[in-house]
Amino acid sequence: MYKIPINEIKEKIISSGKLDAEKLEERIKVKINELSGLISEEGAAHIIANELGIELVKENSDKLKIKEIYAGMKNVNVFGKVVRKFDVHEFAKGESTGKVCSLVVGDETGSIRVVFWNEQVDLLKNVNADDVLLVKNAYVRENNNNKEIHLGERGELEVNPEGIVIDKVRQGSSFERKSINELVDGTDGVELMGTVVQVFDPRFFEVCPTCSKRAMDNNCAEHGAVTPSLSYVLNLVLDDGTGTIRGVFWKNQINHILEADEEKMANFKEDMALFEDVKNDLLGEQFKLMGRVKRNDMFERLEFNVQMVEKANPQDEISRLEK
C-alpha cells in the first residue's frame, strides 16, 4: 500500500462524485468498526476507494507529476527542475567508505528530494540549479515524514532532455495556508506563517549513513556495524496571532535556516553555550513552514512536523493580503 496522506485520499474519493464528504466519513467509521478497529482511517479509506473502483495512483504512467508520487512506489519516471543542490557527504561503513548527495527538484505541482549514492554521485558533477532532469526507474521511500526519490541500481538520469521546459516550480506539494487555531491532528499539506517566540536547545543522535535510521553503539539494525553520522532535531515555538504551536525541525531544515552543516552543529553539541547567540538571533524571526500536524500524546499537544521552511517574504505576504 502506498503512503498517501488521508486528506488526499478523501479528496480523490469525493471528487469522483461517488460519495460526498459526510457519507465518506460515515463509511470510514463503519469500515473501521467492521474490522474491529484493526485498521487506521487511512487503511479504511484505501479499502473504500478500491471498493468504489477509484484509482488513487497512476501506477502505469510513463511520466508522473511530483504531486502524484507517493512513498512505496517503484519504477518511477519523473521530470523536475533543480531547485537546490546539496554538498556531497562522505561516510564510512565498517571498513568500506561511501558518499551520498541529494537534490531538490520541482515542477508546477510540487518539489521533492532525489538521493544519489556512491558512484551515482558522479552523475551530478555537471548538474546545476535550474537544470531539468529526467529521473527514470527510481523508487520512493519515506524519511522523517518526507517522501524521497532514490535512483537505485536500475535508475537512470538524463540532464536537460531535449524539448522539455519547466518554467514554474511550486515549492512543496499542494500546501494550504492555515492559521494555528485551525489545525487538527493528522492534517498533511499545511502551510503556516509564524514568528519564533521560544527556542529550545537542539537534541543530537547518531544515524546510519546509508539508511538514516537510528544507530546504537555504532550498529544499524539493517546495515550492521557502521561509522554513524550526526543528526539532530530542533524545536521552535511559533506564534501567528491566533495561537502558538511547537515546530519540529529536522537536520536538513536546521541546516537551511541556520546556514549550518554537520561540522558546525557538532561544535554546538560539544559546547551548548555556543548556541545561545543562535537562539537569540532566531527569536522574532518570521518563517513560512510547510509540513504536517501531529498530536504528541505524551504531552497532549499538537506539533508541526516541518518538511520545508523559508524565511518570510514581506512583499509576498502583502500581496497575499491584498488579494
N, C-alpha and C positions, 0 to 999 in steps of 0.2 A: 504494500500500500504506500502510495506517495504521500509525503507530508504536506498537505495543502491546508493553509490556515482556515479555521472553521468559518470565518466571515466570508471567505471567498467561495467555499462550498455552498453556503446558504445563498449567496448572490447568484451563483450559477443555476441552482435549483429554482429560485424564484423567477429569474429572468427567462427560464424555459416556459413559463406560463402554466406549468403543471400543478404547482402549489403556490398559494400566497404565503406571506410571512407568518401569519397566525396559524394556518393549518400545518405549516412546516414545523413550527415549534411544538405543536401538539403531537405530531407524528414522531418527532425525535424523542419526546418523553415516553411515548408508547413503546417505541423500539427498545429504549434502554430498559424499561420495565419488563418487556418480553424476554430479554436476555439477562434478567436478574441483576441488572446493574454492572454486568461484567465488561461492558464496553463504554468507551468515552462518548461524549457528544459528537466528536469528530468521526468516530467509528460508526455511530448510528447514522450520521449524515451521509457518509460514504455508502452505506448499505441502501439507504433510501434513494440516493441518486442512481445506484445500479438497478434497483427495482423499477425505477421510472425510465430507465434507458437513457439517462443523461450523461454525456461524455464530459468528464471533469478535466481530462488532459488530452492533448493531441499527441498520442503515442507514435503515430506513423508519419508525422510531418517531417518533410525534408529540412525545413528551417523553422526554428522556434523563435518567438519574441521572448525577451528576458522575463516578462511578466508570466509567460506560460511555462517557465522552468520551475521544477519542484525537487526537493531532496528525495533521493531514491531513483531518479531517472538514470537510464543508461543510453549509450549511443546517441548522445545529444549533439545536434548541429546548430550553431547559433552565430550570427554576426554581431559585432559590437565595436564601438569606438573606444579607444583607450582614454580613460578619464584620469587615471593615476597609475604610476609605475613605482613599485616599492624596491628597496635595495635588496640585493642578493644576500641571503643568510646562510652561512656555512655551519655545519654541525658534525658531531661525532656520534656514531652508534657502535658501541663496542670498539673493535679495532678498525672499523671502516669509517670513512667520512662521507659526507654528502652535502648537498646545497639545495636551497629552495628559494623561489622568487614568485611574486604574485603581482597581478594587475587588477585594476577595477575597470571593467568595460561597460558601456551602456548603449541603449537605443532609446527610442521615443517612449518606451513603456517602463523603463527602469534601469537599474545597474546591478552588477554582480561581480564578485571576486573570482578570478581564474588563477589556479595554482599550478606551478610547474616545478617538477622535481628533478634533481641531478642533471643528466645530460640534456633534459628538456630545457633547462635554464639557458643553454646556449642558443636556443631559438629566439631568445629575446634581446640578443646583443644589439640588433638594429631596429628594435621596436621602440617607438617614442609616443608621447602624448599626441592624441588626435589621429593616430594611425587607425585604420579599420582592420579588424581581424575576423577571419572565419575560423572558428574552432569546430573541429569535426570529431565524431566518435568519442566524445568525452562522457564523464559520468558526474552526477551531482550528489553531494553529501552535505550534511548539516554540521556546523561548527559554531558553538556558543549562540545557538538560536538563529544563526545566519546560514543561508544556503551558499555553497561554493561549487564552482565547476573545477574538476580535476581532469587533466589531459589523459592520464592513464597510459598503459602500454600501447594501446591501439590508436590513441588520439593523434590528430594532425593539426597543424597550424598554418594558415595562409595569411600573409600580410598584404594589406591593400589590394584585395582581389579586384580585378578589372570590372568596371561598371557598377560597383557598389558604393553608394554615398550615404552617410548617416549625418544629417545636418543637426538634428535636435537630439539631445540626450536628457532624459529625465533622471535626476539624481534620486536614487532609491526606487522602489516599486510602489506604485499606487498608494502613496501615503496621504491620509486625510487629516487636515489640521483640526485639532480638538483642544478645548480648554481642560485644565486639570480636573475641574469639578464634574466633567462629563465622562471621565474614564471609568471603564468597567473591566473586571478581570478577564483575561484571555483575548483581548482585542488586539489584532495584528494591524499593521499598516497605519500606525498613528504618527502624526507629526505634532510636536509640541514646540512652543516658544517660551522660554523661561529664563529667569535671572538667577544666578547662583547665589544662594543665601547661606549655605553651610558646606564645608569641605571636610571630608574625613581623610585620615591617612590611608594610603594605598595598602593593599594586602598582597603579599607575594607568595608564589608557589612554583614548583617545578613541573614541567610538562615534557612529554616525549617529543623530540624534534621532528619525528616523522608523522605522527597522527595527532599531536597536540593534546592528547589525553593526559591526565594527571600521572606523574611519575613518582613512585615512592621508593626511597633508598636506591636511586639510580636504576630502577626497574620499571618497565612498562608492561602492563598485562598482555598487550598484543605483540610487542616487539622485543621483549626480554630486556637484557642489560643495555642501557643507553647512557650517553652523556647528556643529561637533561638541559633544556633551555629554560630561561627565566620567563615567567608570565606573571601577570598582575591584574588587579581589579581595583577600581576607584569608585567611591560613592559620593555623589554631589546631591544636595537638596536644592530643588529649583522651585521658583515661585512665579506664577503668571498673573497674579491678581485675583484669581478665582480659587486658589488653593496652592498647596505645596505637594511635591512628590519626590521621593528619592530616586535619582537616576543611577543606574548601574552601568559603568563604562568598563569595557574590557581592553585588552592590550592595544589593539590597533586604534581604537578610538582615543585612548590615553596618549599614545604616541602622536596622534594627529593634533589634539587640542593643546598639548604641551610642547609640541615640536621636539619630542624626545625620541630616544631609541633605547634598546635593551641595556646598553652600557650606562647611559645616563640614569636610567631607573635603578640599575644595580647600585649606583652610588647612594641613592636615597635609601635603598634597603639597608646599606651598611651604616648610614647615619641619617636618621629621620629628621634631625634638626635642620638638615639642608632643605627639607621640603616645606618648611614654614613660610619662606618667601613665596613659593609657588602657590600655597594655599591662600595667602593674602592677595596675590595677583588675580586668582580665579574669582574671588568674592566680587560680586557686582557685574561680572561678565554675563552677557546675554548669548544664549546658544539656541539654534534650531536643532531639535533632536528628532530622529526617526527611529521607530522601533516597535516594541510590543509591551503591553501592560500585563503584569503578572502579580498575583497575590502571594505575599510571603506569609505562609500560615504560621510560622514560628512567632513572628512579631505582629501578626494580624494587621497587615497594612498592604496597600498597593505599591508596587515598584515599577519603574520603567526600565526595561532592558534595552539599552541603546544599541542600534545596529549601525547607524550613521549619524555624524554630528558635523555641524557647520557653525561658524561664528555668525551671529545675526547680522543681516544686511539691512541697515535702517531704511534705505531707499526702497528695497523690496517690500518691507513692512508698511511703509507709507502708501505704496502703490496698492497693496492688498486692501488697506483700509479705505482708500478712495474708491475701489471697485465695489 
